[in-house]
Amino acid sequence: MIRLEGPLKALVLDDEKSGRDMVGYFLKEYGGDLFGDVKFATNIEEATQIFEEETIDVLFLDIQLKGEIGLSITSILPENIQIIVISAFPEYALQAIKIEVVDYLLKPISEEDFQVLLPKIKQRGIKNGQILTDITSTKTSLVVRESGLNVVVPFGDIQYVEAAGAYSKIITGQKEHLISKTLKVLSPSLPVHFVRVHRSYLVPVDQIATYKSNHLCLKNGKQIALSKTGRKLLQSSYGIG
């Protein structure tokens, strides 16, 4: 089992250790703000026992298990559970669509696959009424440490955040704040509408004025690089891209 800091409980059902380790790695790297306890099962019997003992919000499901088909577990799944199929076989996609899976990822999944997946889980979670702390939180500001002082920076004042090595630059209309956190570390502290549009930039969606295939123009006139992954993130969550 893995223990993270988020509100959702997950189960990874895969008969191969490499498959379980792959999902576990991506959850630790990118899903720590969204997922809490992550459990693992190697077959349907083990998974069924876990479902009988506790509530699972998200199931990462391999299709072809040893001697059984993973989709057969759907008959005992609770209502509103989110299912992400992770399989080496594309031919089960139609069956997966019928049970309204969140996504169907082909092995081996990539960093880009997982970064695009997380906003989909968040959005589905809102619709299902699941408690997502980074969305339902009443926090309106970020507190940064500068020259020995705690400085309150309202989220609404942030125009974009830029990577600066081991630091990040938070740009507002008034000034620039330099903090000793990377974008990866900082990202979970920001609301869901802050999107990693490029490895060097986090941008609030409401600051975007126009866009093209490889860059954004913010309302303040700043040109921001837009990566392929960033474009997919915007498209999957907000219809931008």
CYANA upper distance limits for C-alpha pairs under 8 A (distance plus 0.5 A):
  1 MET  CA     37 ASP  CA      7.48
  1 MET  CA     38 VAL  CA      6.06
  1 MET  CA     39 LYS  CA      5.18
  1 MET  CA     40 PHE  CA      6.99
  2 ILE  CA     24 GLY  CA      8.13
  2 ILE  CA     36 GLY  CA      8.42
  2 ILE  CA     37 ASP  CA      6.31
  2 ILE  CA     38 VAL  CA      5.48
  2 ILE  CA     39 LYS  CA      7.15
  3 ARG  CA     36 GLY  CA      6.12
  3 ARG  CA     37 ASP  CA      5.17
  3 ARG  CA     38 VAL  CA      6.86
  4 LEU  CA     28 LYS  CA      7.68
  4 LEU  CA     32 GLY  CA      5.76
  4 LEU  CA     33 ASP  CA      8.04
  4 LEU  CA     35 PHE  CA      6.52
  4 LEU  CA     36 GLY  CA      4.83
  4 LEU  CA     37 ASP  CA      6.58
  4 LEU  CA     38 VAL  CA      8.25
  5 GLU  CA     32 GLY  CA      6.07
  5 GLU  CA     33 ASP  CA      6.19
  5 GLU  CA     34 LEU  CA      7.77
  5 GLU  CA     35 PHE  CA      6.88
  5 GLU  CA     36 GLY  CA      5.48
  6 GLY  CA     31 GLY  CA      8.34
  6 GLY  CA     32 GLY  CA      6.35
  6 GLY  CA     33 ASP  CA      4.99
  6 GLY  CA     34 LEU  CA      4.71
  6 GLY  CA     35 PHE  CA      4.61
  6 GLY  CA     36 GLY  CA      4.86
  6 GLY  CA    132 LEU  CA      8.25
  6 GLY  CA    133 THR  CA      7.81
  7 PRO  CA     33 ASP  CA      8.31
  7 PRO  CA     34 LEU  CA      6.48
  7 PRO  CA     35 PHE  CA      6.08
  7 PRO  CA     36 GLY  CA      5.89
  7 PRO  CA    131 ILE  CA      7.14
  7 PRO  CA    132 LEU  CA      6.53
  7 PRO  CA    133 THR  CA      7.15
  8 LEU  CA     34 LEU  CA      6.68
  8 LEU  CA     35 PHE  CA      5.11
  8 LEU  CA     36 GLY  CA      6.00
  8 LEU  CA     37 ASP  CA      7.85
  8 LEU  CA     56 ILE  CA      8.22
  8 LEU  CA     57 ASP  CA      6.32
  8 LEU  CA     58 VAL  CA      7.70
  8 LEU  CA    130 GLN  CA      8.48
  8 LEU  CA    131 ILE  CA      8.30
  8 LEU  CA    132 LEU  CA      8.01
  9 LYS  CA     35 PHE  CA      6.54
  9 LYS  CA     36 GLY  CA      6.06
  9 LYS  CA     37 ASP  CA      5.60
  9 LYS  CA     38 VAL  CA      6.47
  9 LYS  CA     55 THR  CA      7.82
  9 LYS  CA     56 ILE  CA      5.66
  9 LYS  CA     57 ASP  CA      5.75
  9 LYS  CA     58 VAL  CA      6.93
 10 ALA  CA     35 PHE  CA      7.48
 10 ALA  CA     36 GLY  CA      8.13
 10 ALA  CA     37 ASP  CA      6.92
 10 ALA  CA     38 VAL  CA      5.20
 10 ALA  CA     39 LYS  CA      6.73
 10 ALA  CA     56 ILE  CA      6.16
 10 ALA  CA     57 ASP  CA      6.39
 10 ALA  CA     58 VAL  CA      5.18
 10 ALA  CA     59 LEU  CA      6.27
 10 ALA  CA     60 PHE  CA      7.99
 11 LEU  CA     38 VAL  CA      6.20
 11 LEU  CA     39 LYS  CA      5.23
 11 LEU  CA     40 PHE  CA      6.05
 11 LEU  CA     41 ALA  CA      7.80
 11 LEU  CA     47 ALA  CA      8.32
 11 LEU  CA     56 ILE  CA      7.20
 11 LEU  CA     58 VAL  CA      6.94
 11 LEU  CA     59 LEU  CA      5.46
 11 LEU  CA     60 PHE  CA      6.67
 12 VAL  CA     20 ARG  CA      6.91
 12 VAL  CA     23 VAL  CA      7.93
 12 VAL  CA     38 VAL  CA      7.89
 12 VAL  CA     39 LYS  CA      6.73
 12 VAL  CA     40 PHE  CA      5.27
 12 VAL  CA     41 ALA  CA      6.72
 12 VAL  CA     59 LEU  CA      6.50
 12 VAL  CA     60 PHE  CA      5.18
 12 VAL  CA     61 LEU  CA      6.76
 13 LEU  CA     20 ARG  CA      7.85
 13 LEU  CA     40 PHE  CA      6.49
 13 LEU  CA     41 ALA  CA      5.31
 13 LEU  CA     42 THR  CA      6.26
 13 LEU  CA     43 ASN  CA      7.19
 13 LEU  CA     44 ILE  CA      8.21
 13 LEU  CA     47 ALA  CA      7.34
 13 LEU  CA     59 LEU  CA      7.86
 13 LEU  CA     60 PHE  CA      6.60
 13 LEU  CA     61 LEU  CA      5.59
 13 LEU  CA     62 ASP  CA      6.55
 14 ASP  CA     19 GLY  CA      6.67
 14 ASP  CA     20 ARG  CA      6.40
 14 ASP  CA     40 PHE  CA      8.30
 14 ASP  CA     41 ALA  CA      6.96
 14 ASP  CA     42 THR  CA      5.65
 14 ASP  CA     43 ASN  CA      7.42
 14 ASP  CA     61 LEU  CA      7.07
 14 ASP  CA     62 ASP  CA      5.63
 14 ASP  CA     65 LEU  CA      7.28
 15 ASP  CA     19 GLY  CA      8.17
 15 ASP  CA     20 ARG  CA      8.37
 15 ASP  CA     41 ALA  CA      7.95
 15 ASP  CA     42 THR  CA      4.73
 15 ASP  CA     43 ASN  CA      6.60
 15 ASP  CA     62 ASP  CA      8.30
 15 ASP  CA     65 LEU  CA      6.09
 15 ASP  CA     66 LYS  CA      7.17
 16 GLU  CA     20 ARG  CA      7.04
 16 GLU  CA     42 THR  CA      7.69
 17 LYS  CA     21 ASP  CA      6.48
 18 SER  CA     22 MET  CA      6.51
 19 GLY  CA     23 VAL  CA      6.98
 20 ARG  CA     24 GLY  CA      6.60
 20 ARG  CA     40 PHE  CA      7.55
 21 ASP  CA     25 TYR  CA      6.48
 22 MET  CA     26 PHE  CA      7.00
 23 VAL  CA     27 LEU  CA      6.64
 24 GLY  CA     28 LYS  CA      6.76
 24 GLY  CA     38 VAL  CA      8.35
 25 TYR  CA     29 GLU  CA      6.64
 26 PHE  CA     30 TYR  CA      6.30
 26 PHE  CA     31 GLY  CA      7.57
 26 PHE  CA    111 GLU  CA      7.82
 26 PHE  CA    114 PHE  CA      7.45
 27 LEU  CA     31 GLY  CA      5.01
 27 LEU  CA     32 GLY  CA      6.96
 27 LEU  CA     35 PHE  CA      7.97
 28 LYS  CA     32 GLY  CA      6.10
 30 TYR  CA    114 PHE  CA      8.31
 30 TYR  CA    115 GLN  CA      7.68
 31 GLY  CA     35 PHE  CA      6.31
 31 GLY  CA    118 LEU  CA      7.81
 32 GLY  CA     36 GLY  CA      7.58
 32 GLY  CA    188 PRO  CA      8.49
 33 ASP  CA    134 ASP  CA      8.03
 33 ASP  CA    188 PRO  CA      6.11
 34 LEU  CA    122 LYS  CA      8.37
 34 LEU  CA    132 LEU  CA      7.50
 34 LEU  CA    133 THR  CA      8.36
 34 LEU  CA    134 ASP  CA      8.41
 40 PHE  CA     47 ALA  CA      8.36
 41 ALA  CA     46 GLU  CA      6.03
 41 ALA  CA     47 ALA  CA      5.89
 42 THR  CA     46 GLU  CA      7.20
 42 THR  CA     47 ALA  CA      8.08
 43 ASN  CA     47 ALA  CA      6.84
 43 ASN  CA     65 LEU  CA      7.35
 43 ASN  CA     66 LYS  CA      8.22
 44 ILE  CA     48 THR  CA      6.41
 44 ILE  CA     70 GLY  CA      7.60
 44 ILE  CA     73 ILE  CA      7.01
 45 GLU  CA     49 GLN  CA      6.86
 46 GLU  CA     50 ILE  CA      7.00
 47 ALA  CA     51 PHE  CA      6.83
 48 THR  CA     52 GLU  CA      6.74
 48 THR  CA     73 ILE  CA      8.30
 48 THR  CA     76 ILE  CA      8.18
 49 GLN  CA     53 GLU  CA      6.87
 50 ILE  CA     54 GLU  CA      6.77
 51 PHE  CA     55 THR  CA      6.85
 51 PHE  CA     56 ILE  CA      7.15
 51 PHE  CA     77 LEU  CA      8.18
 56 ILE  CA     81 ILE  CA      7.66
 57 ASP  CA     80 ASN  CA      8.35
 57 ASP  CA     81 ILE  CA      5.65
 57 ASP  CA     82 GLN  CA      6.74
 58 VAL  CA     81 ILE  CA      6.24
 58 VAL  CA     82 GLN  CA      5.13
 58 VAL  CA     83 ILE  CA      6.41
 58 VAL  CA     84 ILE  CA      8.10
 59 LEU  CA     81 ILE  CA      7.73
 59 LEU  CA     82 GLN  CA      6.62
 59 LEU  CA     83 ILE  CA      5.34
 59 LEU  CA     84 ILE  CA      6.66
 60 PHE  CA     83 ILE  CA      6.55
 60 PHE  CA     84 ILE  CA      5.34
 60 PHE  CA     85 VAL  CA      6.42
 60 PHE  CA     86 ILE  CA      7.19
 61 LEU  CA     70 GLY  CA      7.13
 61 LEU  CA     71 LEU  CA      8.36
 61 LEU  CA     83 ILE  CA      7.39
 61 LEU  CA     84 ILE  CA      6.52
 61 LEU  CA     85 VAL  CA      5.27
 61 LEU  CA     86 ILE  CA      6.32
 61 LEU  CA     87 SER  CA      8.35
 62 ASP  CA     70 GLY  CA      6.45
 62 ASP  CA     85 VAL  CA      6.46
 62 ASP  CA     86 ILE  CA      5.65
 62 ASP  CA     87 SER  CA      5.78
 63 ILE  CA     69 ILE  CA      6.11
 63 ILE  CA     70 GLY  CA      4.92
 63 ILE  CA     71 LEU  CA      6.65
 63 ILE  CA     85 VAL  CA      7.57
 63 ILE  CA     86 ILE  CA      7.73
 63 ILE  CA     87 SER  CA      6.26
 63 ILE  CA     89 PHE  CA      8.30
 63 ILE  CA     92 TYR  CA      8.33
 64 GLN  CA     68 GLU  CA      7.07
 64 GLN  CA     69 ILE  CA      5.59
 64 GLN  CA     70 GLY  CA      6.48
 64 GLN  CA     87 SER  CA      7.96
 65 LEU  CA     69 ILE  CA      6.27
 65 LEU  CA     70 GLY  CA      6.66
 68 GLU  CA     72 SER  CA      8.47
 71 LEU  CA     96 ALA  CA      8.39
 73 ILE  CA     77 LEU  CA      7.28
 77 LEU  CA     81 ILE  CA      7.62
 80 ASN  CA    128 ASN  CA      6.63
 82 GLN  CA    101 VAL  CA      7.23
 82 GLN  CA    102 VAL  CA      6.83
 82 GLN  CA    121 ILE  CA      7.95
 82 GLN  CA    124 ARG  CA      8.13
 82 GLN  CA    125 GLY  CA      8.47
 83 ILE  CA    100 GLU  CA      8.46
 83 ILE  CA    101 VAL  CA      5.45
 83 ILE  CA    102 VAL  CA      6.28
 83 ILE  CA    103 ASP  CA      7.99
 84 ILE  CA    101 VAL  CA      6.32
 84 ILE  CA    102 VAL  CA      5.96
 84 ILE  CA    103 ASP  CA      5.65
 84 ILE  CA    104 TYR  CA      6.60
 84 ILE  CA    105 LEU  CA      8.05
 85 VAL  CA     96 ALA  CA      8.07
 85 VAL  CA    101 VAL  CA      7.61
 85 VAL  CA    103 ASP  CA      6.81
 85 VAL  CA    104 TYR  CA      5.23
 85 VAL  CA    105 LEU  CA      6.54
 86 ILE  CA    104 TYR  CA      6.58
 86 ILE  CA    105 LEU  CA      5.28
 86 ILE  CA    106 LEU  CA      6.23
 86 ILE  CA    107 LYS  CA      6.89
 86 ILE  CA    109 ILE  CA      8.31
 87 SER  CA    104 TYR  CA      8.16
 87 SER  CA    105 LEU  CA      6.91
 87 SER  CA    106 LEU  CA      5.56
 87 SER  CA    107 LYS  CA      5.98
 88 ALA  CA    106 LEU  CA      5.77
 88 ALA  CA    107 LYS  CA      5.30
 88 ALA  CA    108 PRO  CA      7.89
 89 PHE  CA    106 LEU  CA      7.46
 90 PRO  CA    106 LEU  CA      7.49
 92 TYR  CA     96 ALA  CA      6.81
 93 ALA  CA     97 ILE  CA      6.66
 93 ALA  CA    104 TYR  CA      7.43
 94 LEU  CA     98 LYS  CA      6.97
 95 GLN  CA     99 ILE  CA      7.39
 96 ALA  CA    100 GLU  CA      6.97
 96 ALA  CA    101 VAL  CA      6.37
 96 ALA  CA    104 TYR  CA      8.01
 97 ILE  CA    101 VAL  CA      6.52
102 VAL  CA    120 LYS  CA      7.36
102 VAL  CA    121 ILE  CA      7.42
102 VAL  CA    124 ARG  CA      8.17
103 ASP  CA    117 LEU  CA      7.71
105 LEU  CA    109 ILE  CA      7.05
105 LEU  CA    113 ASP  CA      7.90
109 ILE  CA    113 ASP  CA      6.57
109 ILE  CA    114 PHE  CA      7.86
110 SER  CA    114 PHE  CA      7.02
111 GLU  CA    115 GLN  CA      6.74
112 GLU  CA    116 VAL  CA      6.71
112 GLU  CA    229 THR  CA      6.39
113 ASP  CA    117 LEU  CA      6.68
114 PHE  CA    118 LEU  CA      6.87
115 GLN  CA    119 PRO  CA      8.18
115 GLN  CA    229 THR  CA      8.16
115 GLN  CA    233 LEU  CA      7.81
116 VAL  CA    120 LYS  CA      7.83
116 VAL  CA    229 THR  CA      7.63
116 VAL  CA    232 LYS  CA      6.87
116 VAL  CA    233 LEU  CA      5.61
116 VAL  CA    236 SER  CA      7.65
117 LEU  CA    121 ILE  CA      7.04
118 LEU  CA    122 LYS  CA      6.84
119 PRO  CA    123 GLN  CA      6.62
119 PRO  CA    233 LEU  CA      7.71
119 PRO  CA    236 SER  CA      7.82
119 PRO  CA    237 SER  CA      6.55
120 LYS  CA    124 ARG  CA      6.59
120 LYS  CA    236 SER  CA      7.33
120 LYS  CA    237 SER  CA      7.13
121 ILE  CA    125 GLY  CA      6.43
122 LYS  CA    126 ILE  CA      6.88
122 LYS  CA    132 LEU  CA      7.85
123 GLN  CA    127 LYS  CA      7.06
123 GLN  CA    237 SER  CA      7.90
124 ARG  CA    128 ASN  CA      6.66
125 GLY  CA    129 GLY  CA      6.61
125 GLY  CA    130 GLN  CA      5.53
125 GLY  CA    131 ILE  CA      7.96
125 GLY  CA    132 LEU  CA      7.74
126 ILE  CA    130 GLN  CA      6.43
126 ILE  CA    131 ILE  CA      8.00
126 ILE  CA    132 LEU  CA      7.91
131 ILE  CA    136 THR  CA      7.63
132 LEU  CA    136 THR  CA      6.56
133 THR  CA    137 SER  CA      5.85
134 ASP  CA    188 PRO  CA      8.07
134 ASP  CA    189 SER  CA      8.21
134 ASP  CA    190 LEU  CA      8.03
134 ASP  CA    191 PRO  CA      6.38
134 ASP  CA    192 VAL  CA      7.05
135 ILE  CA    191 PRO  CA      6.99
135 ILE  CA    192 VAL  CA      6.75
140 THR  CA    154 PRO  CA      6.44
140 THR  CA    155 PHE  CA      6.38
140 THR  CA    156 GLY  CA      8.34
141 SER  CA    152 VAL  CA      6.82
141 SER  CA    153 VAL  CA      5.92
141 SER  CA    154 PRO  CA      4.50
141 SER  CA    155 PHE  CA      5.55
142 LEU  CA    152 VAL  CA      6.39
142 LEU  CA    153 VAL  CA      5.62
142 LEU  CA    154 PRO  CA      6.64
142 LEU  CA    155 PHE  CA      7.06
142 LEU  CA    189 SER  CA      8.03
142 LEU  CA    190 LEU  CA      8.12
143 VAL  CA    150 ASN  CA      6.68
143 VAL  CA    151 VAL  CA      6.00
143 VAL  CA    152 VAL  CA      5.10
143 VAL  CA    153 VAL  CA      6.56
144 VAL  CA    150 ASN  CA      6.17
144 VAL  CA    151 VAL  CA      5.70
144 VAL  CA    152 VAL  CA      7.02
144 VAL  CA    153 VAL  CA      7.83
144 VAL  CA    177 HIS  CA      8.42
144 VAL  CA    179 ILE  CA      7.19
145 ARG  CA    149 LEU  CA      6.11
145 ARG  CA    150 ASN  CA      5.21
145 ARG  CA    151 VAL  CA      6.57
145 ARG  CA    179 ILE  CA      7.50
146 GLU  CA    150 ASN  CA      6.90
146 GLU  CA    151 VAL  CA      7.20
146 GLU  CA    177 HIS  CA      8.34
146 GLU  CA    178 LEU  CA      8.33
146 GLU  CA    179 ILE  CA      8.11
153 VAL  CA    157 ASP  CA      7.52
153 VAL  CA    158 ILE  CA      8.13
154 PRO  CA    158 ILE  CA      7.56
155 PHE  CA    190 LEU  CA      8.18
155 PHE  CA    191 PRO  CA      8.45
157 ASP  CA    172 THR  CA      5.90
157 ASP  CA    173 GLY  CA      7.18
158 ILE  CA    170 ILE  CA      7.27
158 ILE  CA    171 ILE  CA      6.34
158 ILE  CA    172 THR  CA      5.07
158 ILE  CA    173 GLY  CA      7.91
158 ILE  CA    204 PRO  CA      8.13
159 GLN  CA    170 ILE  CA      8.41
159 GLN  CA    171 ILE  CA      6.19
159 GLN  CA    172 THR  CA      5.75
159 GLN  CA    173 GLY  CA      7.53
159 GLN  CA    203 VAL  CA      7.43
159 GLN  CA    204 PRO  CA      7.33
159 GLN  CA    207 GLN  CA      6.71
159 GLN  CA    218 LEU  CA      8.41
159 GLN  CA    220 ASN  CA      8.35
160 TYR  CA    170 ILE  CA      6.89
160 TYR  CA    171 ILE  CA      6.01
160 TYR  CA    172 THR  CA      7.82
160 TYR  CA    201 TYR  CA      7.56
160 TYR  CA    202 LEU  CA      6.37
160 TYR  CA    203 VAL  CA      5.18
160 TYR  CA    204 PRO  CA      7.05
160 TYR  CA    207 GLN  CA      8.46
161 VAL  CA    168 SER  CA      7.19
161 VAL  CA    169 LYS  CA      6.05
161 VAL  CA    170 ILE  CA      5.07
161 VAL  CA    171 ILE  CA      6.42
161 VAL  CA    183 LEU  CA      8.39
161 VAL  CA    201 TYR  CA      6.14
161 VAL  CA    202 LEU  CA      5.49
161 VAL  CA    203 VAL  CA      6.90
162 GLU  CA    168 SER  CA      6.16
162 GLU  CA    169 LYS  CA      5.57
162 GLU  CA    170 ILE  CA      7.11
162 GLU  CA    171 ILE  CA      8.30
162 GLU  CA    183 LEU  CA      8.13
162 GLU  CA    200 SER  CA      6.09
162 GLU  CA    201 TYR  CA      5.19
162 GLU  CA    202 LEU  CA      7.04
163 ALA  CA    167 TYR  CA      6.89
163 ALA  CA    168 SER  CA      5.16
163 ALA  CA    169 LYS  CA      6.84
163 ALA  CA    182 THR  CA      7.14
163 ALA  CA    183 LEU  CA      6.59
163 ALA  CA    199 ARG  CA      8.33
163 ALA  CA    200 SER  CA      5.29
163 ALA  CA    201 TYR  CA      6.76
164 ALA  CA    168 SER  CA      5.61
164 ALA  CA    169 LYS  CA      7.08
164 ALA  CA    182 THR  CA      8.21
164 ALA  CA    200 SER  CA      8.45
165 GLY  CA    182 THR  CA      7.72
166 ALA  CA    180 SER  CA      6.97
166 ALA  CA    181 LYS  CA      6.74
166 ALA  CA    182 THR  CA      5.78
167 TYR  CA    178 LEU  CA      7.22
167 TYR  CA    179 ILE  CA      6.08
167 TYR  CA    180 SER  CA      5.00
167 TYR  CA    181 LYS  CA      5.44
167 TYR  CA    182 THR  CA      5.64
167 TYR  CA    183 LEU  CA      8.30
168 SER  CA    178 LEU  CA      6.29
168 SER  CA    179 ILE  CA      6.00
168 SER  CA    180 SER  CA      7.09
168 SER  CA    181 LYS  CA      6.41
168 SER  CA    182 THR  CA      6.10
168 SER  CA    183 LEU  CA      6.74
169 LYS  CA    176 GLU  CA      6.92
169 LYS  CA    177 HIS  CA      6.06
169 LYS  CA    178 LEU  CA      5.12
169 LYS  CA    179 ILE  CA      7.04
170 ILE  CA    176 GLU  CA      6.16
170 ILE  CA    177 HIS  CA      5.46
170 ILE  CA    178 LEU  CA      6.88
170 ILE  CA    179 ILE  CA      8.29
171 ILE  CA    175 LYS  CA      6.88
171 ILE  CA    176 GLU  CA      5.19
171 ILE  CA    177 HIS  CA      7.02
172 THR  CA    176 GLU  CA      6.70
181 LYS  CA    185 VAL  CA      6.42
181 LYS  CA    186 LEU  CA      6.45
182 THR  CA    186 LEU  CA      6.57
183 LEU  CA    187 SER  CA      6.23
183 LEU  CA    200 SER  CA      8.19
183 LEU  CA    201 TYR  CA      8.24
183 LEU  CA    202 LEU  CA      7.91
184 LYS  CA    188 PRO  CA      8.31
186 LEU  CA    190 LEU  CA      7.63
187 SER  CA    194 PHE  CA      8.38
187 SER  CA    202 LEU  CA      8.35
190 LEU  CA    194 PHE  CA      6.97
193 HIS  CA    204 PRO  CA      6.04
193 HIS  CA    205 VAL  CA      6.22
193 HIS  CA    206 ASP  CA      8.36
194 PHE  CA    202 LEU  CA      6.57
194 PHE  CA    203 VAL  CA      5.69
194 PHE  CA    204 PRO  CA      4.67
194 PHE  CA    205 VAL  CA      6.77
195 VAL  CA    202 LEU  CA      5.87
195 VAL  CA    203 VAL  CA      5.84
195 VAL  CA    204 PRO  CA      6.76
195 VAL  CA    205 VAL  CA      7.43
195 VAL  CA    230 GLY  CA      8.01
195 VAL  CA    233 LEU  CA      7.81
195 VAL  CA    234 LEU  CA      7.73
196 ARG  CA    201 TYR  CA      6.43
196 ARG  CA    202 LEU  CA      4.95
196 ARG  CA    203 VAL  CA      7.05
196 ARG  CA    230 GLY  CA      6.48
196 ARG  CA    233 LEU  CA      8.31
197 VAL  CA    201 TYR  CA      6.49
197 VAL  CA    202 LEU  CA      6.52
197 VAL  CA    203 VAL  CA      7.20
197 VAL  CA    225 ALA  CA      8.01
197 VAL  CA    226 LEU  CA      5.91
197 VAL  CA    227 SER  CA      6.73
197 VAL  CA    229 THR  CA      7.74
197 VAL  CA    230 GLY  CA      4.29
197 VAL  CA    231 ARG  CA      7.06
197 VAL  CA    233 LEU  CA      7.91
197 VAL  CA    234 LEU  CA      8.07
198 HIS  CA    202 LEU  CA      7.67
198 HIS  CA    225 ALA  CA      6.82
198 HIS  CA    226 LEU  CA      5.90
198 HIS  CA    227 SER  CA      5.54
198 HIS  CA    229 THR  CA      7.96
198 HIS  CA    230 GLY  CA      6.06
199 ARG  CA    227 SER  CA      8.24
201 TYR  CA    224 ILE  CA      7.99
201 TYR  CA    225 ALA  CA      8.32
203 VAL  CA    207 GLN  CA      7.69
203 VAL  CA    208 ILE  CA      8.37
204 PRO  CA    208 ILE  CA      7.86
207 GLN  CA    218 LEU  CA      6.02
207 GLN  CA    219 LYS  CA      6.11
208 ILE  CA    216 LEU  CA      7.32
208 ILE  CA    217 CYS  CA      6.72
208 ILE  CA    218 LEU  CA      5.00
208 ILE  CA    219 LYS  CA      6.48
209 ALA  CA    216 LEU  CA      8.11
209 ALA  CA    217 CYS  CA      6.17
209 ALA  CA    218 LEU  CA      5.47
209 ALA  CA    219 LYS  CA      5.48
210 THR  CA    216 LEU  CA      6.48
210 THR  CA    217 CYS  CA      5.66
210 THR  CA    218 LEU  CA      7.39
211 TYR  CA    215 HIS  CA      6.39
211 TYR  CA    216 LEU  CA      4.72
211 TYR  CA    217 CYS  CA      6.35
211 TYR  CA    241 GLY  CA      8.24
212 LYS  CA    216 LEU  CA      6.80
212 LYS  CA    241 GLY  CA      8.29
213 SER  CA    226 LEU  CA      7.79
213 SER  CA    231 ARG  CA      8.25
213 SER  CA    241 GLY  CA      7.56
214 ASN  CA    225 ALA  CA      6.62
214 ASN  CA    226 LEU  CA      5.16
214 ASN  CA    227 SER  CA      6.64
214 ASN  CA    228 LYS  CA      8.03
215 HIS  CA    223 GLN  CA      7.25
215 HIS  CA    224 ILE  CA      5.95
215 HIS  CA    225 ALA  CA      4.83
215 HIS  CA    226 LEU  CA      4.85
215 HIS  CA    227 SER  CA      8.19
216 LEU  CA    223 GLN  CA      6.23
216 LEU  CA    224 ILE  CA      5.49
216 LEU  CA    225 ALA  CA      6.81
216 LEU  CA    226 LEU  CA      6.77
217 CYS  CA    221 GLY  CA      6.47
217 CYS  CA    222 LYS  CA      6.20
217 CYS  CA    223 GLN  CA      5.16
217 CYS  CA    224 ILE  CA      6.72
218 LEU  CA    222 LYS  CA      5.77
218 LEU  CA    223 GLN  CA      6.99
218 LEU  CA    224 ILE  CA      7.96
226 LEU  CA    230 GLY  CA      6.44
226 LEU  CA    231 ARG  CA      6.90
227 SER  CA    231 ARG  CA      6.63
228 LYS  CA    232 LYS  CA      6.90
229 THR  CA    233 LEU  CA      6.73
230 GLY  CA    234 LEU  CA      6.79
231 ARG  CA    235 GLN  CA      6.56
231 ARG  CA    240 ILE  CA      7.71
231 ARG  CA    241 GLY  CA      5.54
232 LYS  CA    236 SER  CA      6.44
232 LYS  CA    241 GLY  CA      7.19
233 LEU  CA    237 SER  CA      6.72
234 LEU  CA    238 TYR  CA      5.93
234 LEU  CA    239 GLY  CA      6.84
234 LEU  CA    240 ILE  CA      5.54
234 LEU  CA    241 GLY  CA      6.61
235 GLN  CA    239 GLY  CA      4.71
235 GLN  CA    240 ILE  CA      4.86
235 GLN  CA    241 GLY  CA      5.46
236 SER  CA    240 ILE  CA      8.28
